[in-house]
Amino acid sequence: MSEAPDEQSPQAALAVSPPPVAPLVAATTYARKGWSVLPVPHRGKNPGYKNWQLTRLKEQDLPDYFNGRPQNIGVLTGAPSGWLIDVDLDHMRCVELADQYLPRHTRSSAAQASPGRTASTGSRERSPPASSGASRRGCC
């Protein structure tokens, strides 16, 4: 009979890590939320083709684009995804100020954020009012 892994061991960390999600499963989950997804080359940030901003895949198209190869998933923000927003909190001061500047429904995820991580997604029906206090360049 084997012993339970020590809580500090690499085996313990692996035991609690969730299994990776296949790109097709993740892309389908996002698409069902109304997000407009597109394939991005593995370890890349740019889709790598002209006019990628115009890509609109339907759920039935996803298996053709997310077919088991290692790859990333891009999500178009703004109008194509129901005014989805994504906020990178790259500095601790941004994390501290997030609750003051981000839409209410994003605050819970912002409160758990740490610098260097994308911390908040949400959607808006329109742009924030000019009197919101947020500068055009962001809070940080």
C-alpha positions in Angstrom: 0.0 0.0 0.0 1.5 3.4 -0.9 1.4 6.4 1.3 -0.3 9.6 0.5 2.0 12.1 -1.1 3.6 14.7 1.2 1.7 18.0 0.8 5.0 19.8 -0.2 6.0 17.2 -2.8 5.7 17.6 -6.6 3.4 14.6 -6.5 1.0 16.4 -4.2 0.9 19.4 -6.5 0.1 17.2 -9.4 -2.6 15.4 -7.4 -4.6 18.6 -7.0 -4.0 20.2 -10.4 -7.0 20.0 -12.6 -6.4 18.1 -15.9 -5.8 20.2 -18.9 -8.8 21.2 -21.0 -8.6 20.3 -24.7 -8.8 23.4 -26.9 -12.0 22.2 -28.6 -13.7 21.8 -25.3 -12.6 25.2 -24.1 -13.5 26.9 -27.4 -16.9 25.3 -27.4 -17.5 26.4 -23.8 -16.6 30.0 -24.7 -18.7 29.9 -27.9 -21.7 28.8 -25.9 -21.2 31.9 -23.7 -21.6 33.9 -26.8 -17.9 34.7 -27.2 -16.4 34.8 -30.6 -13.4 32.4 -30.6 -10.6 31.9 -33.2 -7.6 29.6 -33.3 -4.2 31.0 -32.5 -0.9 29.0 -33.1 0.5 27.2 -30.1 2.4 29.5 -27.8 1.4 32.4 -29.9 -0.7 35.5 -29.3 -1.4 36.5 -32.9 -3.7 34.4 -35.1 -1.2 34.8 -37.9 -3.5 35.6 -40.9 -4.9 38.8 -42.4 -8.2 40.1 -41.3 -8.4 37.7 -38.3 -10.6 40.4 -36.6 -13.4 39.5 -39.1 -13.3 35.8 -38.2 -16.7 34.5 -36.9 -16.8 30.8 -36.3 -20.0 29.0 -35.5 -20.0 26.1 -32.9 -20.3 23.6 -35.7 -17.1 25.0 -37.3 -15.0 24.6 -34.2 -13.9 20.9 -34.7 -12.4 22.0 -38.1 -10.2 24.6 -36.3 -9.6 23.0 -32.9 -8.7 19.5 -34.0 -6.4 18.1 -31.3 -3.2 19.9 -32.3 -1.6 22.0 -29.5 -2.9 25.6 -30.0 -4.2 28.6 -28.2 -7.6 30.1 -28.3 -8.3 33.8 -29.1 -11.4 35.5 -28.1 -12.6 38.7 -29.9 -13.7 41.3 -27.4 -16.2 44.0 -27.9 -19.2 43.7 -30.2 -18.4 40.2 -31.6 -18.6 38.7 -28.2 -21.5 40.7 -26.7 -19.2 43.5 -25.5 -17.0 41.2 -23.6 -14.1 43.1 -22.0 -10.7 41.7 -20.8 -8.6 43.6 -18.3 -5.0 42.8 -17.6 -3.9 43.8 -14.1 -0.2 43.9 -14.5 0.7 45.8 -11.4 -0.4 45.5 -7.8 -1.8 49.0 -7.8 -4.1 48.0 -10.6 -5.3 45.0 -8.6 -6.0 47.4 -5.6 -7.9 49.8 -7.8 -9.9 47.3 -9.9 -13.0 47.4 -7.7 -13.3 51.1 -8.2 -13.0 51.1 -12.0 -14.3 47.8 -13.3 -17.9 47.0 -13.9 -19.6 45.5 -10.9 -20.0 42.0 -12.2 -16.2 41.7 -12.7 -15.2 42.7 -9.2 -15.2 39.3 -7.6 -12.6 38.0 -10.1 -10.6 41.2 -9.8 -10.4 40.9 -6.0 -8.7 37.5 -6.4 -6.2 38.7 -9.0 -2.5 39.0 -8.8 -0.2 41.2 -10.9 0.7 39.8 -14.3 -2.5 37.8 -14.8 -5.6 38.5 -16.7 -8.0 39.1 -13.9 -11.4 40.2 -15.2 -13.8 39.5 -18.0 -17.3 40.8 -18.2 -19.5 42.6 -20.7 -21.0 46.0 -21.0 -23.9 47.2 -23.1 -21.9 50.4 -24.0 -18.7 52.3 -23.2 -18.3 53.6 -19.7 -19.5 57.2 -19.2 -16.8 59.9 -19.4 -17.4 60.8 -15.8 -16.5 57.3 -14.5 -13.1 58.6 -13.3 -11.1 56.1 -15.4 -8.5 57.7 -17.7 -8.2 56.7 -21.3 -4.9 55.0 -20.5 -6.3 53.0 -17.7 -6.0 53.1 -13.9 -2.3 52.3 -13.7 
